[in-house]
């Protein structure tokens, strides 16, 4: 997508709900039609930040159309289970969903690339690729064939590596480990002996408590605290190398999206961008305090060993090569991400890394 065209349609991250409201006057002046949609989320209301992305989007759309375009948001399970949100949207059961595309990677690995795959783009890089690297066009080329149209509508930032009932020090410790792990990550870790389990948010705690699974990852401190994992699995590992910058998507039934007035389509893009920026800011603000509370509650912070990280990285590269050799859609999107990844980290190591490293040293020295 040409970035000037994208900017012209106001589908730019960072405008916020207030910016979206500026569109209200011309839309109303054109006697905007009344439209009522339903959006199903893959997340429960209790996870207010990630679920809240859908609410932010819906509120921005309503503000920009003076209420003419209304989107009612439903939590996971209220219409369909959370892991069926995209299916329900493609089928027309609902007009929209707020979900992570990698939940559906079993249909086609290309789904995962729209959210995150191991050792890929961080949050800022993901946004740069989506908005300026043709990421929206590339992913929608794939999604349109699934009966969907999508925009980035949230990002959690780099996630934690999950909660474990025992310490994980070597690759051997992963063998036979039953772990709830989302997206494509399970496939990458499976060759190392991990036994991946895909569970919705509400099913994770009881499975961990009963010992049905040995470990679980979800998002990061703020959400993990709400889910109570520290009570049943004290070892909290980092980083979640399989989710360096996971994007949450707003997906729309393609026929329903195509049937909207062009102004409404643009407003959906803009509102999605507002939700995208808002969610990342919210997590960046909420996670530090939540992490301190978790440590006070008994969480034992542990970094993954270099051995585990390296073995997982090598496994990922092998699988990406295999997927790219047989899946044209995967190859097209993945090649685009990798091309930017190389330049992204070339730049990040210059200014950002050195600034952040210095400031972290001041924080550790108690000077902040």
Secondary structure, 3 states (H helix, E strand, C coil): CCHHHHHHCCCCCCCHHHHHHCCHHHHHHCCCCCEEEEEEECCCCCCHHHHHHHHHHHHHHHHHCCCCEEEEEECCCCCCCHHHHHHHHHHCCCCEEEECHHHHCCCCCHHHHCCCCCCCCCHHHHHHHHHHCCHHHHHHHHHHCCCEEEEEEEECCCCCCEEECCCCCCHHHHCCCEEECCCCHHHHHHCCCCEEECCCHHHHHHHHHHCCCCEECCCCHHHHHHHCHHHCCCEEEECCCCCCCCEEEEEEEHHHHHCCCHHHHHHHHHHHHHHHHHHHHHHHHHHHHHHHHHHHCCCEEEECCHHHHHHHHHHHHHHHHHHHHHCHHHHHHHHHHHHHHHHHHHHHCCHHHHHHHHHHHHHHCCCC
